[in-house]
């Protein structure tokens, strides 16, 4: 039997205690997924008005927060995993929409829901991809729209980029974009702005995804990736999280040379969403 040195044991315990204390004292910044130098900052003057278009979607029951943005006076767009359970499983089930609130700067409202059933009719007031037998392609279908009780978005709806701009993502180096959204570590009360690139499309199930270099963190799911055109700011993609690959993918962002990536931040391109959104906006509730 090995004898335990009391002094050595106390020393190890002291170190373990110190490491635990220091870990608990680390700032929430450690939760962020920053690629290189942290590029997140307050938006410049020509983007500052977007706090009236981009807000926080809060599930008050589960304390779950995503970024969402206005596409009409009373309609927002975000990720499907922010509104539904089981996006990565065989079937998808929409959460109880009564628990959600959408918050813009100085204003807030609930999501619209039908009270005929305990959970309401999830497809009446929320547009999410219809359930499939298999959800192996959850990255491609991670988009959703939801109707609000009040028209707090006003005239501040964001518009989507046309197909010509979206197709440019496939070009060498991709497209320079600006990602705007909320982050739990540094930007809880105000939107964060950053310049980054989106490139390398992959198509599946009528949709497409692409990699991007924007810094992300908790709450940033659903953030719009924007391009500035002659007609104004347009949404070219929607951040949905990150993805690991068994085999590294080769991609070049901007003017950089191609690199091998085992993990990429992923954005959903609004191809199917753009097709289905007009009909959803015309529905009367």
Secondary structure, DSSP 8 states (H G I E B T S, - for coil): -----HHHHHHHHHHHHHHHHHHHHS-GGGGSB--SS---B---GGGGGGGGTEEEEEETTTTEEEEEEEEETTEEEE-GGGTEE-TTSSS-EE--GGGEEEEETTEEEEB---TTSSS--HHHHEEE----S--TTTTTT--EEEEBSS-TTTT---EE--HHHHHGGGSTT-EEEEEEEEETTTEEEEEEEEEEEEEEEEEETTEEEEEE---B-TT-TT-EEEEEETTEEEEEEEEEEEEEEEEEEEE--TTS--EEEEEEEEEEE-HHHHHHHHHHHH---
